[in-house]
Amino acid sequence: MRDFDTWLAQFRDSISSYDYYIDFDKVVANAEHYRAELHLLNSLIGRQDVELEFKALLTRYPSIISVVPILIAVREHEIYAVDNETGGLYRFDRIRHSADEYCLFMRKTGLFDLMSRHIVNNLYDYVLGVETGLDSNGRKNRGGHLMEDLVESYLQKARLEYYKEMYASEVRYRWGIDLSSLTNTGRTEKRFDFVVHTSTCVYAIETNFYGSSGSKLNETARSYKMLAIEARDIAGFKFVWFTDGAGWRSARQNLRETFEVLPTLYNIKELEGGIAATLFV
């Protein structure tokens, strides 16, 4: 018989892998895309007549306009900017405004100051830094897959027949198991992170990791509690939840309630202990 408090005390603060923080291959590839235009704009660094030089450069090499957004850490080629005097929608996919309008944008956003005052020495190196900062915003997406990847590695080690991101309707189609009680009588479509199929049972798996607290944890625990209760009466089917993370310490009561009704609720330590090799029979 597992003790909830002992089980919860095993939860990890983080499962971040080495490549979680920055995807440098992506950073460099993105910066390389702008290399030629950035090299041209480097000629403006330290120039006091930067606006005149920019206009001349824009006339000879109109493609330089496409790199302006990334210089202010924006990926889109349409930027809306206003103040008390001027403003509107600026487009940078190609030349769509006058040189004076683009100069106004560059002046108001501080880009001309950045160049003329020699605040940076090389715009390519500067954009590498910008891309690194933008890529750090992708940690949330990468983090969302860390627990899935971890669980999948144990499913693979156990040599199980499993399917990734499978819908309840496909479970019914493949194995004839009616999951309508889990999908509001078919009105909603439930997708599971993994589905494991054995000769005697189909296991639907959800995975998540919460490193910090938030309202979503309580919502998740309540939702999976109801799912666990509904799944009890479905022949040949079991619901399994792998979760972990220090964020659960602030939502322990809702997690406790789910723990009490869902015997197939496991943490990372149990995965490491071999539960994937013994659970799915």
C-alpha positions as CSV (number, residue, x, y, z in Angstrom):
1,M,0.0,0.0,0.0
2,R,1.6,3.3,-1.1
3,D,1.6,6.3,1.2
4,F,0.6,9.5,-0.6
5,D,2.9,11.8,1.4
6,T,5.9,9.5,0.9
7,W,5.1,9.2,-2.8
8,L,4.8,13.0,-3.2
9,A,8.1,13.6,-1.4
10,Q,9.8,11.8,-4.3
11,F,8.7,14.4,-6.8
12,R,11.5,16.2,-8.7
13,D,12.1,19.9,-9.0
14,S,13.1,19.6,-12.7
15,I,13.7,17.1,-15.5
16,S,15.3,19.6,-17.9
17,S,17.7,18.0,-20.3
18,Y,20.9,19.6,-21.7
19,D,19.2,20.7,-24.9
20,Y,16.2,22.2,-23.1
21,Y,17.7,25.6,-22.6
22,I,18.9,26.7,-26.0
23,D,18.7,25.1,-29.5
24,F,21.9,26.5,-30.9
25,D,21.5,24.7,-34.2
26,K,18.3,26.6,-34.7
27,V,19.8,29.9,-33.5
28,V,22.7,29.8,-35.9
29,A,20.5,28.7,-38.8
30,N,18.2,31.6,-38.2
31,A,21.1,34.1,-38.0
32,E,22.7,32.6,-41.2
33,H,19.5,33.4,-43.0
34,Y,20.2,37.1,-42.6
35,R,24.0,37.1,-42.9
36,A,24.3,38.9,-46.3
37,E,21.9,41.7,-45.3
38,L,23.5,42.1,-41.9
39,H,26.9,42.4,-43.5
40,L,25.7,45.2,-45.6
41,L,24.1,47.0,-42.6
42,N,27.4,46.7,-40.7
43,S,28.6,49.6,-42.9
44,L,26.3,51.9,-40.9
45,I,28.0,51.2,-37.6
46,G,29.7,54.2,-36.2
47,R,28.4,56.5,-39.0
48,Q,27.2,59.9,-37.9
49,D,25.3,60.4,-41.1
50,V,23.6,57.0,-40.6
51,E,20.2,58.1,-42.0
52,L,21.6,59.3,-45.3
53,E,23.8,56.2,-45.6
54,F,20.8,53.9,-44.8
55,K,18.8,55.6,-47.6
56,A,21.7,55.1,-50.1
57,L,22.1,51.5,-49.0
58,L,18.3,50.8,-49.2
59,T,18.3,52.1,-52.8
60,R,21.2,49.8,-53.9
61,Y,20.2,46.8,-51.8
62,P,16.4,46.9,-51.0
63,S,16.6,43.4,-49.5
64,I,18.1,44.9,-46.3
65,I,14.7,46.0,-45.3
66,S,13.7,42.4,-44.5
67,V,16.2,42.1,-41.6
68,V,14.9,45.2,-39.7
69,P,12.3,43.3,-37.7
70,I,14.8,40.8,-36.2
71,L,17.0,43.8,-35.1
72,I,14.2,44.6,-32.6
73,A,13.5,40.9,-31.8
74,V,10.4,40.5,-34.0
75,R,9.9,37.6,-36.4
76,E,6.9,39.0,-38.2
77,H,7.3,41.2,-41.2
78,E,4.4,43.5,-40.2
79,I,4.9,45.7,-37.2
80,Y,2.5,48.2,-35.7
81,A,4.1,51.2,-33.9
82,V,2.6,54.6,-32.9
83,D,3.4,57.5,-30.6
84,N,1.7,60.9,-30.1
85,E,3.0,62.2,-33.4
86,T,3.3,59.4,-36.0
87,G,2.8,55.7,-36.5
88,G,0.9,52.9,-38.1
89,L,1.6,49.6,-39.7
90,Y,5.0,49.1,-41.2
91,R,5.7,46.2,-43.6
92,F,9.2,44.7,-44.2
93,D,8.7,41.7,-46.5
94,R,9.7,44.1,-49.3
95,I,9.8,47.8,-50.0
96,R,6.3,49.1,-49.3
97,H,7.0,52.5,-47.8
98,S,9.2,55.5,-48.6
99,A,12.8,55.6,-47.4
100,D,11.8,58.5,-45.1
101,E,9.1,56.3,-43.4
102,Y,11.5,53.5,-42.9
103,C,14.0,56.0,-41.4
104,L,11.4,57.3,-39.1
105,F,10.8,53.7,-37.8
106,M,14.6,53.1,-37.4
107,R,15.0,56.4,-35.6
108,K,12.0,56.0,-33.3
109,T,12.9,52.4,-32.3
110,G,16.4,53.3,-31.5
111,L,18.1,51.3,-34.3
112,F,19.9,54.3,-35.7
113,D,21.3,55.1,-32.3
114,L,22.4,51.5,-31.9
115,M,24.4,51.8,-35.1
116,S,25.7,55.3,-35.1
117,R,26.8,55.3,-31.5
118,H,28.7,52.0,-32.1
119,I,26.8,50.3,-29.3
120,V,27.3,47.0,-31.2
121,N,30.4,46.1,-33.3
122,N,28.8,43.5,-35.6
123,L,25.1,43.1,-36.4
124,Y,25.5,39.4,-37.2
125,D,26.8,38.8,-33.6
126,Y,24.1,41.0,-32.3
127,V,21.4,38.9,-34.1
128,L,22.9,35.7,-32.8
129,G,22.2,37.2,-29.3
130,V,18.7,38.2,-30.4
131,E,18.0,34.7,-31.7
132,T,19.3,33.2,-28.5
133,G,16.9,35.3,-26.5
134,L,13.9,34.4,-28.7
135,D,14.8,30.8,-28.6
136,S,14.7,30.8,-24.8
137,N,10.9,31.5,-25.2
138,G,10.7,28.1,-26.8
139,R,11.5,26.4,-23.5
140,K,7.8,26.1,-22.6
141,N,7.2,24.1,-25.7
142,R,10.3,22.0,-25.2
143,G,9.4,21.5,-21.5
144,G,6.0,20.3,-22.4
145,H,7.5,17.3,-24.3
146,L,10.2,16.4,-21.7
147,M,7.9,14.2,-19.6
148,E,6.4,12.6,-22.8
149,D,9.9,11.8,-24.1
150,L,10.9,10.4,-20.7
151,V,7.8,8.1,-20.5
152,E,8.2,7.0,-24.1
153,S,11.8,6.0,-23.4
154,Y,10.6,3.6,-20.8
155,L,7.8,2.2,-23.0
156,Q,10.5,1.5,-25.6
157,K,12.8,-0.2,-23.1
158,A,9.9,-2.4,-22.1
159,R,9.4,-3.3,-25.8
160,L,5.7,-2.5,-25.6
161,E,3.2,-2.1,-28.5
162,Y,2.3,1.6,-28.0
163,Y,0.8,4.4,-30.0
164,K,1.5,8.1,-29.6
165,E,-1.2,10.8,-29.5
166,M,-4.1,8.4,-30.1
167,Y,-7.8,9.6,-30.0
168,A,-10.5,7.7,-28.2
169,S,-12.3,7.2,-31.5
170,E,-9.3,5.3,-32.9
171,V,-9.2,3.1,-29.8
172,R,-12.8,2.1,-30.5
173,Y,-12.0,1.6,-34.2
174,R,-8.9,-0.6,-33.6
175,W,-10.0,-2.7,-30.6
176,G,-13.8,-2.2,-30.3
177,I,-13.6,-0.5,-26.8
178,D,-16.3,2.0,-26.3
179,L,-14.9,5.1,-24.6
180,S,-18.0,7.3,-25.0
181,S,-18.3,7.6,-21.2
182,L,-15.0,9.5,-21.3
183,T,-15.9,11.7,-24.2
184,N,-19.3,13.1,-23.1
185,T,-21.1,10.4,-25.2
186,G,-19.0,11.2,-28.2
187,R,-19.6,14.9,-28.1
188,T,-15.9,15.6,-27.4
189,E,-12.8,13.9,-28.8
190,K,-10.3,12.8,-26.2
191,R,-6.7,12.4,-27.2
192,F,-4.3,10.4,-25.0
193,D,-0.5,11.0,-25.0
194,F,0.1,7.2,-25.4
195,V,-1.9,4.1,-25.8
196,V,-0.4,0.7,-24.9
197,H,-2.0,-2.4,-26.4
198,T,-1.4,-5.9,-24.9
199,S,-3.2,-9.2,-25.4
200,T,-5.5,-8.6,-22.5
201,C,-5.9,-4.8,-22.1
202,V,-5.7,-1.4,-23.7
203,Y,-4.0,1.3,-21.5
204,A,-4.6,4.9,-22.1
205,I,-1.7,7.1,-20.7
206,E,-1.5,10.8,-19.8
207,T,1.8,12.4,-18.9
208,N,2.8,15.8,-17.5
209,F,5.3,17.5,-15.3
210,Y,4.7,20.7,-13.3
211,G,7.8,22.5,-12.1
212,S,5.8,25.4,-10.6
213,S,2.4,26.0,-9.1
214,G,-0.7,27.3,-10.9
215,S,-4.4,26.8,-11.3
216,K,-4.0,24.3,-14.1
217,L,-2.7,21.7,-11.6
218,N,-6.0,21.6,-9.7
219,E,-8.0,21.4,-12.9
220,T,-5.8,18.6,-14.2
221,A,-6.1,16.6,-11.0
222,R,-9.9,17.0,-10.9
223,S,-10.2,16.1,-14.6
224,Y,-8.1,12.9,-14.2
225,K,-10.0,11.9,-11.1
226,M,-13.2,11.9,-13.1
227,L,-11.5,10.1,-15.9
228,A,-10.3,7.4,-13.5
229,I,-13.7,6.9,-12.0
230,E,-15.4,6.6,-15.4
231,A,-12.7,4.2,-16.7
232,R,-13.4,1.7,-13.9
233,D,-16.4,0.2,-15.7
234,I,-14.9,-0.1,-19.1
235,A,-13.9,-3.8,-19.8
236,G,-10.4,-4.4,-21.2
237,F,-9.4,-0.8,-20.6
238,K,-7.3,1.0,-17.9
239,F,-6.3,4.6,-17.5
240,V,-2.7,5.4,-16.4
241,W,-1.2,8.7,-15.4
242,F,2.5,9.5,-15.1
243,T,3.1,12.9,-13.4
244,D,5.8,14.6,-11.3
245,G,7.1,18.0,-10.5
246,A,7.5,20.3,-7.5
247,G,4.5,22.3,-8.5
248,W,2.2,19.6,-7.1
249,R,3.2,20.5,-3.6
250,S,0.9,23.5,-3.7
251,A,-1.9,21.4,-5.2
252,R,-1.4,18.3,-3.0
253,Q,-5.0,18.0,-1.8
254,N,-6.5,17.6,-5.3
255,L,-3.7,15.2,-6.3
256,R,-4.3,13.2,-3.1
257,E,-7.9,12.8,-4.1
258,T,-6.9,11.4,-7.5
259,F,-4.2,9.2,-6.0
260,E,-6.9,7.6,-3.8
261,V,-9.1,6.6,-6.7
262,L,-6.5,5.9,-9.4
263,P,-4.1,3.1,-8.4
264,T,-2.3,3.5,-11.8
265,L,-0.9,7.0,-10.9
266,Y,2.9,7.0,-10.9
267,N,5.9,9.3,-10.6
268,I,9.3,9.3,-12.2
269,K,10.9,7.3,-9.4
270,E,8.5,4.5,-10.1
271,L,9.3,4.6,-13.8
272,E,12.9,4.3,-12.9
273,G,12.0,1.4,-10.7
274,G,10.6,-0.6,-13.6
275,I,6.9,0.0,-13.4
276,A,6.6,0.1,-17.2
277,A,7.9,-3.4,-17.5
278,T,5.5,-4.9,-14.9
279,L,2.3,-2.8,-15.3
280,F,1.3,-3.5,-18.9
281,V,0.3,-7.1,-19.1
